[in-house]
Amino acid sequence: MTPHASRFLLLMMLGAIVAAAQAPFEGFPGFKDVAGEAGLTLMNVGGEGANDYIIEANGNGAAFFDYDNDGDMDVLVTNGSTLKHYKDGGDPVVALYENVGGSFHDRTAEAGLRKNGWAFGVCVADYDNDGHEDFYVTAYGPNLLFHNKGDGAFEERAAAAGVADPHWGAGCAFGDYDRDGYVDLYVANYVAFDGNTRARDCVYMGTLKVFCGPKGLAGEADVLYHNNGDGTFTDVTLKAGVKEPNYYGFGVVFSDLDNDGWPDIYVANDSVPNLLFKNRRDGTFEEVGLISGTSINLFGQPQAGMGVAVGDYDGNGLFDVYVTNFAEDTNTLYQNLGKMIFSDVTAESGAASASRPHVGWGTGFADFDNDGWLDLFVANGHVYPDSDRLKGISRYQQPKELYRNLGNGRFGEISGRVAGDLFTPRPARGAAFGDYDNDGDIDVLVVNSNSRPSLYQNDGGNRKAWIGFRLIGASSNRDAIGARVEIEAGGRTQIGEVRSGGSYLSHNDMRLHFGVGSTQRVDRIRIRWPNGQTETREGMNTRQYVTIREGRTR
């Protein structure tokens, strides 16, 4: 065993001891799966069930977004297909559910979304600044852009807008990288799959015949589209310097990781190094994954990056990065030390103490108990259904992981020790986070492969106080994607950032949510808008969502 490996295992054991000693699950809210009773009924299609080919294994994502501007989170779930169905046009690519008082009503047909294909991921933004949320769907080519007409219906405009990427798309995210007031679009592409790859031609754990890939298959190049401000986009991948060596892209997020006011781009790649593109503030980027410490793990090895979460878990005013990975490995937490330097603190933080048997997908930082510290959630599920036949190996259906932030730079793993249904094993993939019932605590929507979705309602997180913000840009993009908010409450400063996309193939509620414990009033709110302008607001009561419009004092 190498010295690095010995140190890692020791730190993992110490982290587990600390977590147990802290009894972190006491007082934590429960989570009940209410998807069925709430009306989320789509039966996901993702291959024939045996996963003979790699395209059948990756699953789908979901989005929380307010498509009808009524103040609550509606739901969009993407859907896959089978090779047989795809040859005949595929299966329905999405299902749209309107939130009506906490119940969901299927509006797919009346919204004009009855389109077939093989979809994967989704990201949301008002790309034309008309006041209505649009969404982009990645697919086994071509991708789709649904423009919100403002009357409850959508129109597909990908080809007309110049974003109908014909490759196998995975994660996507909108972000205004040049701060011109219009959101641009990054698409992470996966594998060059032509349907002729032989099934079950590789071996897993020495005995199990499984599909091959992604290693050994050709990767697909990612794409960066610049928003022209007239409803169209231009491919600026080469011009902007984000051309990568045809890696296997999955999760992607825009985030200002060096706090210079300009959004950077982080991409989680499967089986090859991850990428971090630093924004050079002139319309171009520099790839700094290796020198920043975010492309590989502590041992200098690339991992099987799937999902990505960004948040300031340690309260130092900088956004940290968490990446989910494959089984027989751990997920990875990169602590932001400033000046675009990160440290792999996975072991000592306890942020992946339960992840080694699992294949991680959707993930997110969220303050589930409103104590002022970001907790961590991971959705798991194996890619090989026949893994159930292997003794001592993780199962196909897997429990989620939940880590409570202890407020001292460490997490306590509480999987299976909170009330409700959160840890029932499922073949989970995408995960979206948001307050769908507007009660002040964060709920979780999970897409399960070849099954119905799960909607985990947070029961009790709102016992502690909270405040939420919806930001509306004026000279900035209307969704204020890229805005940074700092709040001062209870003697602490917390930060948040408006983002599109993230997790795995999914999109979160873009309202910023802060737990503030027993504090009944927020002392100060500072906003740095995407265009760099700043505003300060003094004093707000907690337990409410506040809409703030750029440039308006009230």
C-alpha angles and dihedrals in degrees: 000000000000121000089246092052092048091051091048094052092046091051091048090054092046090049091053091050092051091048092051093047092053094053087216097183095068111114094003117141122254126236124221123192103233098163096115098046091042092055104253097139109150111137104218119230117207113154129309094303099257093077095222091164131044093240090064095058108059102072129196145287140226142211138218108209140141103240095167098044095235096129102257134092118264120194134236121187123190122218137207133209142211128261090248094050092042091060086057095047103285134248131300106297098210145010119211121203124191115217109231109178093323095316122101127228122195108243097165097116099041090046090059094246100127096125127136131218137094111295130186120167140020138200129179136216141137091249095178097041093235094133098258127101116245126188140211123213123201116213147166083283143335106041121219135229116198114199116206109231092196095239098086094276136097135212123210109234108159096121094044091047093048097242102105093122106189096207131092101283123200123165124015137182138181121222137153099238095170096040094232094137097260125094118241125207133236119193121194111209125202128194134351094239117176100176093248098091108122116254122243094359095141135065129234123201091354098290115042118090109220142161118285126245176250088267110063092029126094115261126222126237118246120237134221116200122197115215109234093199094239099084094277135096135211126214104241098165095124096034092052094046099242097120106133130190097267094276125174101265124199121148123032135177139174111224136153096240097170095043095235094130096256124101118245124198126237121190126191110212128197115242094343133074118295119240132233117188112197113211109238091196093237100085094277137092138215119215106232102161096123099041091044092054096238103104098070138018133260091281094054093253129131114234137204098270114199116154131017132207128187126198144125098258096166099044097238094129095255130101117247126204130229122190127191118220144181129288122278086041134065134249113252133235116198112197114211109232095178134260090061094297120130135185127211101237096163096125102040093043095053089226095136104026092128099036104087097087093044140079103226124212127150115036141168146173111233136153096238095173097038094234093133097259126100115244124200132237130190129188114210140193135145123245096218113069090193090062085094087075093061116088115229093012124114116267129247092246109054139182122250122248124234123187122190116215107236093198095241102085092278137098129217114217108227101169110153094008101092126077124265139029103310096111101045104126113256136160091255127181124155123034130192126190128211148117100265094170095043093231096130102260131093121256127194130228115198128188114217120204113250090352141079121285124259124228110196110201113207107235112197105359089115093064083094122057125266143170131207135197135205110195123203119194126217110179086008120068109292095246089051088229106181096029116139120213126194121190128191113208135145093003094303137097120222129186135208137176132207109239141173121216123355131131106068117320088327147106129221134215102281094213110106113239125196127184112212104180113218095348113121098189135039111225101204141359122200120191127193105193121213091259091058097255116133135213133183127206123191125219126350132178117244129235095059143093111239124200113213121190119203113257097009120114093208 
